[in-house]
Amino acid sequence: MSGPDWENIVEGDRKAFDALVESEMSGLLEAARHEIAYYEDVGDFPPRYMTPEELVGEAMIQAWDHRAKKLKGMSPRAWLYAMLFQAADRLAERRRDIQAHEALSTDQKIPDDPLVLDPVYDDDEEFYEWFQPDEALKWEDVIPSDVIAPEQLLAICEGEPRRLKPEERRAALLYFRLGFSMEEVCRVLGKRADETGRLLEKARDAVRG
């Protein structure tokens, strides 16, 4: 979906937006499961803090509310995953802040229900800085020469969430599992091409190690 279709969404076509989300729901839920597994494993989320469906729902609220801020040239599909990762990070950051800065009495606890997310970003410049494809380094210079089998990647994401760092896992999921191009992965992660290439190489080595 691009061009006039996305323009209709920006103008308020909620049915078209919902259809876009539904077409990508399987991948979004898979990515959300991996986000939750990682943040549970490192202690930012307590067990059963939120479901993949809840995380996707939070992220899609942000995607709809900020749909006019999607950068030109970024696919709507990539935008949804960018919002998912931003929502997961934002929620984990807020929970860390609560744990670090609030002195809780013995009868108080961090709420079990997910916090309502604040807007994820304020402007395009704050949200994205990415490598332009017409700069000196060519995409083919950083595309991995070998691949990770999707089943290997999923086994690590689900069984050993901390083996891959968050950005390594996200880059690998988008590129090796969901079929995003290098340019799209750079846009979603807000990374230059050379940085994204290194993330993919580290993910590949970690999975095989």
C-alpha positions as CSV (number, residue, x, y, z in Angstrom):
1,M,0.0,0.0,0.0
2,S,1.4,3.4,-1.0
3,G,0.6,6.5,-2.8
4,P,-3.2,7.3,-2.9
5,D,-4.0,4.5,-0.5
6,W,-1.7,5.8,2.2
7,E,-2.9,9.3,1.5
8,N,-6.5,8.1,2.2
9,I,-5.3,6.7,5.5
10,V,-3.6,10.0,6.4
11,E,-6.9,11.7,5.6
12,G,-8.7,9.4,8.1
13,D,-9.7,6.2,6.3
14,R,-9.7,3.9,9.3
15,K,-11.0,0.9,7.3
16,A,-8.0,1.1,5.0
17,F,-5.6,1.3,8.0
18,D,-7.3,-1.6,9.7
19,A,-7.0,-3.7,6.5
20,L,-3.2,-2.8,6.4
21,V,-2.8,-3.9,10.0
22,E,-4.8,-7.1,9.5
23,S,-2.7,-8.0,6.5
24,E,0.5,-7.9,8.6
25,M,-1.0,-9.1,11.9
26,S,0.8,-12.5,11.9
27,G,4.2,-10.9,11.6
28,L,3.4,-8.2,14.1
29,L,2.3,-10.7,16.7
30,E,5.4,-12.7,16.2
31,A,7.6,-9.7,16.6
32,A,5.6,-8.7,19.7
33,R,6.1,-12.1,21.3
34,H,9.8,-11.7,20.8
35,E,9.8,-8.2,22.3
36,I,7.9,-9.4,25.4
37,A,10.1,-12.5,25.8
38,Y,13.2,-10.3,25.8
39,Y,11.9,-7.7,28.2
40,E,10.6,-10.4,30.6
41,D,14.0,-12.2,30.4
42,V,15.9,-9.0,31.4
43,G,13.4,-8.2,34.1
44,D,11.8,-5.1,32.6
45,F,8.4,-6.8,32.3
46,P,7.1,-9.1,35.0
47,P,5.7,-12.4,33.9
48,R,2.4,-12.1,32.0
49,Y,2.6,-8.3,32.1
50,M,1.1,-8.0,28.7
51,T,0.1,-10.2,25.8
52,P,1.4,-9.8,22.2
53,E,-2.1,-8.7,21.2
54,E,-2.0,-5.9,23.8
55,L,1.5,-4.7,22.7
56,V,0.4,-4.7,19.0
57,G,-2.8,-2.8,20.0
58,E,-0.8,-0.2,21.9
59,A,1.6,0.2,18.9
60,M,-1.2,0.5,16.4
61,I,-2.8,3.3,18.4
62,Q,0.5,5.1,18.0
63,A,0.7,4.3,14.3
64,W,-2.7,5.6,13.7
65,D,-2.3,8.7,15.8
66,H,1.0,9.6,14.1
67,R,0.3,8.3,10.6
68,A,0.9,11.7,9.1
69,K,4.5,11.6,10.3
70,K,5.5,8.5,8.3
71,L,8.5,9.5,6.3
72,K,8.1,9.7,2.5
73,G,9.7,6.6,0.9
74,M,9.1,4.4,4.0
75,S,6.6,1.7,3.3
76,P,3.5,1.6,5.5
77,R,4.4,-2.0,6.4
78,A,7.8,-0.9,7.7
79,W,6.0,1.9,9.6
80,L,4.0,-0.6,11.6
81,Y,7.1,-2.4,12.8
82,A,8.8,0.8,13.7
83,M,5.9,1.7,15.8
84,L,5.9,-1.7,17.4
85,F,9.5,-1.5,18.4
86,Q,9.1,2.1,19.7
87,A,6.1,1.1,21.8
88,A,8.0,-1.9,23.4
89,D,11.0,0.3,24.2
90,R,8.9,3.1,25.5
91,L,7.0,0.8,27.8
92,A,10.1,-0.9,29.1
93,E,11.8,2.5,29.7
94,R,8.8,3.7,31.7
95,R,8.8,0.6,33.9
96,R,12.6,1.0,34.5
97,D,12.0,4.6,35.6
98,I,9.3,3.5,38.0
99,Q,11.6,0.9,39.6
100,A,14.6,3.2,39.8
101,H,13.0,6.4,41.1
102,E,10.0,5.5,43.2
103,A,10.4,4.4,46.8
104,L,7.7,1.8,47.2
105,S,6.4,0.8,50.6
106,T,5.8,-2.8,51.5
107,D,2.2,-2.6,50.5
108,Q,2.9,-1.0,47.2
109,K,3.9,-2.5,43.9
110,I,4.5,-1.6,40.3
111,P,1.1,-1.9,38.6
112,D,0.6,-5.1,36.7
113,D,-1.6,-3.5,34.0
114,P,0.4,-2.0,31.1
115,L,0.9,1.7,31.4
116,V,-0.8,4.0,28.8
117,L,1.9,5.1,26.4
118,D,2.8,8.7,25.8
119,P,3.4,9.8,22.2
120,V,6.4,8.0,21.0
121,Y,8.1,10.9,19.4
122,D,7.7,14.6,18.7
123,D,8.9,15.1,15.2
124,D,10.5,13.3,12.3
125,E,14.0,14.6,13.0
126,E,13.8,13.1,16.5
127,F,12.5,9.8,15.3
128,Y,14.7,9.0,12.3
129,E,18.2,9.5,11.1
130,W,18.9,6.9,8.4
131,F,21.5,6.2,5.7
132,Q,20.6,7.6,2.3
133,P,21.0,5.1,-0.5
134,D,22.8,7.5,-2.8
135,E,25.7,8.1,-0.4
136,A,29.1,6.5,-0.9
137,L,28.5,3.1,0.6
138,K,26.3,0.8,-1.7
139,W,23.7,-1.5,-0.3
140,E,25.5,-4.5,-1.8
141,D,28.5,-3.6,0.2
142,V,26.7,-4.4,3.5
143,I,24.2,-7.2,2.6
144,P,25.2,-10.3,4.4
145,S,26.8,-13.0,2.2
146,D,25.1,-15.7,4.1
147,V,21.7,-16.1,5.8
148,I,20.1,-17.3,9.0
149,A,17.5,-20.0,8.5
150,P,14.2,-18.7,9.9
151,E,13.7,-21.7,12.1
152,Q,17.1,-21.1,13.7
153,L,16.3,-17.5,14.4
154,L,12.9,-18.3,15.9
155,A,14.5,-20.9,18.2
156,I,16.9,-18.4,19.6
157,C,14.3,-15.6,19.9
158,E,11.9,-17.9,21.8
159,G,14.3,-20.0,23.8
160,E,17.3,-17.7,24.5
161,P,16.0,-14.1,24.2
162,R,19.2,-12.5,25.5
163,R,21.5,-14.3,23.1
164,L,20.8,-11.5,20.6
165,K,20.8,-7.8,21.6
166,P,17.5,-6.0,20.8
167,E,18.7,-4.3,17.6
168,E,20.4,-7.5,16.4
169,R,17.2,-9.5,16.9
170,R,15.1,-6.8,15.3
171,A,17.3,-6.5,12.3
172,A,17.5,-10.3,11.8
173,L,13.7,-10.7,12.2
174,L,13.0,-8.0,9.6
175,Y,15.6,-9.1,7.1
176,F,15.9,-12.9,7.4
177,R,12.4,-13.7,8.6
178,L,10.0,-11.1,7.3
179,G,11.7,-10.3,4.0
180,F,12.3,-6.5,4.4
181,S,14.9,-5.0,2.2
182,M,18.1,-3.6,3.7
183,E,16.9,-0.1,3.0
184,E,13.6,-0.8,4.8
185,V,15.5,-2.3,7.8
186,C,17.6,0.8,8.0
187,R,14.5,3.0,8.0
188,V,12.8,0.9,10.7
189,L,15.8,0.9,13.0
190,G,17.0,4.4,12.2
191,K,20.4,3.1,11.3
192,R,22.9,3.6,8.5
193,A,23.5,0.8,6.1
194,D,26.9,-0.1,7.5
195,E,25.5,-0.2,11.0
196,T,22.6,-2.4,9.9
197,G,25.0,-4.7,8.1
198,R,27.0,-5.2,11.3
199,L,23.9,-5.9,13.3
200,L,22.9,-8.7,10.8
201,E,26.4,-10.2,10.9
202,K,26.4,-10.2,14.7
203,A,23.0,-11.8,14.7
204,R,24.1,-14.5,12.3
205,D,27.2,-15.3,14.3
206,A,25.3,-15.3,17.6
207,V,22.7,-17.7,16.2
208,R,25.2,-20.1,14.8
209,G,27.4,-19.8,17.9
